[in-house]
């Protein structure tokens, strides 16, 4: 499962559009949706499949529309403190995941590489937050763990201090950490997705820095880990 936020924003600039975010989610009009599809499906997904192949794997690119394994609905206007509700445009929430196509591919040795573009019941394309999709897929696949690999060390107690990473916390701490602005901006949907999956049956979720060599192994096999682990309780 991959996103492509920075790449989409860069492409928008080339088309003379300015990226706008509310609650960590991109406001997506029809033109922005077209740019997102171009970047996610045409560039990033294809590049990841190619890289997997170069390393001996069998990657296969998918979007949520393929086999209609991912159904979405338009996200309701977002309510933020001190603001009127904001219509995010062509942004979706996951409604249903049918994991059959993923199970078949995995069973035959393929690595599905998923772009977070989905469709609603009417066939309208929707841009869904990649972390939200990853969480929904993890629950549908009955995964034991979810790893969210990003470009920060984890959830920081002081968002401006890289050394203040919180090693672990429980799902019940989420609302408090958001209220205290420990979790803010683009980290909100990322952590929210992790909280949702542990509440829905995944044992643990981890947010780790993909720039760090062997980050997954270090998170799994050391006492302190290298990122943030989110547990149910």
Buried (B, 14 or more C-beta within 10 A) or exposed (E): BBBBBEBBBEBBEEEEBEBBEBBBBBBBEEEBBBBBBEBBBEBBBBEBBEEBEEEEBEBBBBBBBBEBBBBBBBBEEBEEEEEEEBEBBBBBBBBEBEBEBBEEBEEEEBBBBBBBBBBBEEEBBBBBBBBBBBBBBBBBBEBEBBBBBBEBBBBBEEBEEEEBBBEBBEBEBBEEBBEEEBBBEBBBBBBBBBBBBBBEEBEBBBBBBBEBEEBBEBBBEEEEBBBBBBBBE
